[in-house]
Amino acid sequence: MCSSDLDALVKVDYTDIQGRPAAIEAGGLLSICLQHEIDHLNGVLYIDYLESMDELRKVEPEEVTQP
C-alpha cells in the first residue's frame, strides 16, 4: 500500500453519456480511483507526485497479490 496526498472526499462534476450535467461525491477508495483517472486525463502520472525518483523501487513477483 502507498500513501498519497489525494483527498479522502471528492465531488466530481461531469457530463453523462446523454450530455446532461451530473455530479458524484465519493470517499475512500472510489475517491482515490476518481482522482487517479482524472490525473490521467490531465496528463499527470503517479510518478509526478514523487519528491525524488529514488522513491521508485522494483516490485518483486512475490509482492504482487492475485485476485
N, C-alpha and C positions, 0 to 999 in steps of 0.2 A: 504494500500500500504506500502511497505517496501523499505528501501534504501539498496544499496549494493555497493560493490567495483567492480562489474563486469564492463567490458569495454563497452563503448557505441557503438564501432565499432569493429568488429572482422572479420578475414579471417580464414576460416577453410579449410584445405586440407584433402581430404578423398578419398576413393576408392569406386566407384559406384558398383551397383549390378552386372555389367558385368566385374568387375575387373579393370576398367580403372581409372586412377587418375583424380580427379576433384577438384574444389575449389568453395567456395561460400563466398561472402562478405556480411555482414549483419549489420544492425544498429537497434537501438530501441529495441522493444520487441523481435524481432527474435534473436538479438544478445544475449539477456539475456536467452532466451529459449535454444539456442545452447550451451551456456556456462554451463547452469544448467544440461543439459543432458550429456555433456562431463564430467562434475564433477562426475555424477553418474557412468559413465564408468570407471573413475579413482578411484572410491570408496570414493568420497568426498560428504558429505551431507551438507545441508544448515546450520545445527547447528554447523558444523565445523568452520563456519565463525564468530560465535558469540564470543564476547570477554568474556562473562560470561553467565552461564546458567540462571542467573537472568533475562536475556533479553527475555526468553520464557514466554509466557502468554497463558492462555486458551482463545480460540475464542468462544464467545457466539453465539448460533444459529442465533440470530437477526443480527449479524455482517456479516453473510455469504450471499453473493448475489447469486441469482439463474439466470442462463442464460435465 
